[in-house]
Amino acid sequence: MSQVLADYTLRSMQSADLDDVLRIESDVYDYPWTATHFNDSLRAGHQAWLMLSAGHIVGYVVMMLVLDEAHLFNISIAKAYQKQGLGRALLSDMIARAKSAGAKHMFLEVRASNVSARALYEKIGFVEVHVRGGYYQTDSGREDAVLMNLEI
Ligand SMILES: CC(C)(COP(=O)(O)OP(=O)(O)OC[C@H]1O[C@@H](n2cnc3c(N)ncnc32)[C@H](O)[C@@H]1OP(=O)(O)O)[C@@H](O)C(=O)NCCC(=O)NCCS
């Protein structure tokens, strides 16, 4: 097990963290969230958590809890820390948090081409429930959004 996986901590995201978060965001996505997306989520009171190791942000997640549903809006691991089990750990932490808040279903949507995220979600037990054809912009046109659900 990597050292980071063994000793990471979580704390809630604040607007003062956004410079660091946006640096990671623009590094890991072709179409990153902007400060407005994060600020809107923080203002709306969504669950927004940082994954920290030795004082550094190594990942983060944004999730909305409503009634018995959890909606995962963003989960990201900084490039240098990917493929060490951190994404799986962070998502598992959020599933546990959602469950203890009374959520019975978790929903997310993912670009059809996002092989690593889809592999992670399937390993955790998410199933595909719908495809929104041509939902996302790409450099060469449009691509599908895959909607996935986990019963928790
Ligand atoms: C998707 C993401 C969060 C996964 O985080 P991670 O820490 O790299 O993933 P993990 O190491 O926990 O891997 C968990 C499983 O996902 C799968 N996986 C992860 N990266 C993969 C890749 N590049 N290719 C194929 N499968 C991959 C593996 O099956 C792995 O299972 P294993 O440990 O049994 O091999 C990370 O790649 C990321 O931040 N990507 C950019 C942002 C993004 O696309 N977020 C999702 C938006 S919907």
PDBQT file of the ligand as one rigid body, heavy atoms in Angstrom, charges set to zero:
ROOT
HETATM    1  C1  LIG A 201     -10.762   8.627 -12.174  1.00  0.00    +0.000 C 
HETATM    2  C2  LIG A 201      -9.766   8.872 -11.043  1.00  0.00    +0.000 C 
HETATM    3  C3  LIG A 201     -10.446   9.658  -9.910  1.00  0.00    +0.000 C 
HETATM    4  C4  LIG A 201      -9.294   7.497 -10.505  1.00  0.00    +0.000 C 
HETATM    5  O1  LIG A 201      -8.437   7.746  -9.422  1.00  0.00    +0.000 OA
HETATM    6  P1  LIG A 201      -7.159   6.823  -9.133  1.00  0.00    +0.000 P 
HETATM    7  O2  LIG A 201      -6.686   7.165  -7.784  1.00  0.00    +0.000 OA
HETATM    8  O3  LIG A 201      -6.195   6.952 -10.254  1.00  0.00    +0.000 OA
HETATM    9  O4  LIG A 201      -7.822   5.365  -9.193  1.00  0.00    +0.000 OA
HETATM   10  P2  LIG A 201      -7.434   4.122  -8.282  1.00  0.00    +0.000 P 
HETATM   11  O5  LIG A 201      -5.947   3.978  -8.239  1.00  0.00    +0.000 OA
HETATM   12  O6  LIG A 201      -8.154   4.178  -6.985  1.00  0.00    +0.000 OA
HETATM   13  O7  LIG A 201      -8.002   2.941  -9.180  1.00  0.00    +0.000 OA
HETATM   14  C5  LIG A 201      -9.230   2.278  -8.892  1.00  0.00    +0.000 C 
HETATM   15  C6  LIG A 201      -9.576   1.365 -10.054  1.00  0.00    +0.000 C 
HETATM   16  O8  LIG A 201      -9.853   2.175 -11.199  1.00  0.00    +0.000 OA
HETATM   17  C7  LIG A 201      -9.270   1.589 -12.356  1.00  0.00    +0.000 C 
HETATM   18  N1  LIG A 201      -8.392   2.550 -13.014  1.00  0.00    +0.000 N 
HETATM   19  C8  LIG A 201      -7.826   3.649 -12.472  1.00  0.00    +0.000 A 
HETATM   20  N2  LIG A 201      -7.087   4.283 -13.414  1.00  0.00    +0.000 NA
HETATM   21  C9  LIG A 201      -7.201   3.558 -14.541  1.00  0.00    +0.000 A 
HETATM   22  C10 LIG A 201      -6.706   3.705 -15.862  1.00  0.00    +0.000 A 
HETATM   23  N3  LIG A 201      -5.909   4.741 -16.216  1.00  0.00    +0.000 N 
HETATM   24  N4  LIG A 201      -7.042   2.776 -16.808  1.00  0.00    +0.000 NA
HETATM   25  C11 LIG A 201      -7.839   1.728 -16.475  1.00  0.00    +0.000 A 
HETATM   26  N5  LIG A 201      -8.350   1.549 -15.234  1.00  0.00    +0.000 NA
HETATM   27  C12 LIG A 201      -8.031   2.434 -14.303  1.00  0.00    +0.000 A 
HETATM   28  C13 LIG A 201      -8.508   0.400 -11.969  1.00  0.00    +0.000 C 
HETATM   29  O9  LIG A 201      -9.312  -0.686 -12.366  1.00  0.00    +0.000 OA
HETATM   30  C14 LIG A 201      -8.423   0.453 -10.460  1.00  0.00    +0.000 C 
HETATM   31  O10 LIG A 201      -8.678  -0.785  -9.922  1.00  0.00    +0.000 OA
HETATM   32  P3  LIG A 201      -7.459  -1.714  -9.422  1.00  0.00    +0.000 P 
HETATM   33  O11 LIG A 201      -6.831  -0.955  -8.298  1.00  0.00    +0.000 OA
HETATM   34  O12 LIG A 201      -8.144  -2.944  -8.997  1.00  0.00    +0.000 OA
HETATM   35  O13 LIG A 201      -6.540  -1.875 -10.585  1.00  0.00    +0.000 OA
HETATM   36  C15 LIG A 201      -8.490   9.615 -11.561  1.00  0.00    +0.000 C 
HETATM   37  O14 LIG A 201      -7.997   8.930 -12.679  1.00  0.00    +0.000 OA
HETATM   38  C16 LIG A 201      -8.761  11.071 -11.938  1.00  0.00    +0.000 C 
HETATM   39  O15 LIG A 201      -8.725  11.960 -11.101  1.00  0.00    +0.000 OA
HETATM   40  N6  LIG A 201      -9.000  11.309 -13.238  1.00  0.00    +0.000 N 
HETATM   41  C17 LIG A 201      -9.198  12.673 -13.743  1.00  0.00    +0.000 C 
HETATM   42  C18 LIG A 201     -10.492  13.262 -13.260  1.00  0.00    +0.000 C 
HETATM   43  C19 LIG A 201     -11.685  12.422 -13.671  1.00  0.00    +0.000 C 
HETATM   44  O16 LIG A 201     -11.797  11.981 -14.808  1.00  0.00    +0.000 OA
HETATM   45  N7  LIG A 201     -12.616  12.235 -12.709  1.00  0.00    +0.000 N 
HETATM   46  C20 LIG A 201     -13.850  11.505 -12.929  1.00  0.00    +0.000 C 
HETATM   47  C21 LIG A 201     -14.850  12.365 -13.633  1.00  0.00    +0.000 C 
HETATM   48  S1  LIG A 201     -16.398  11.521 -13.880  1.00  0.00    +0.000 SA
ENDROOT
TORSDOF 0
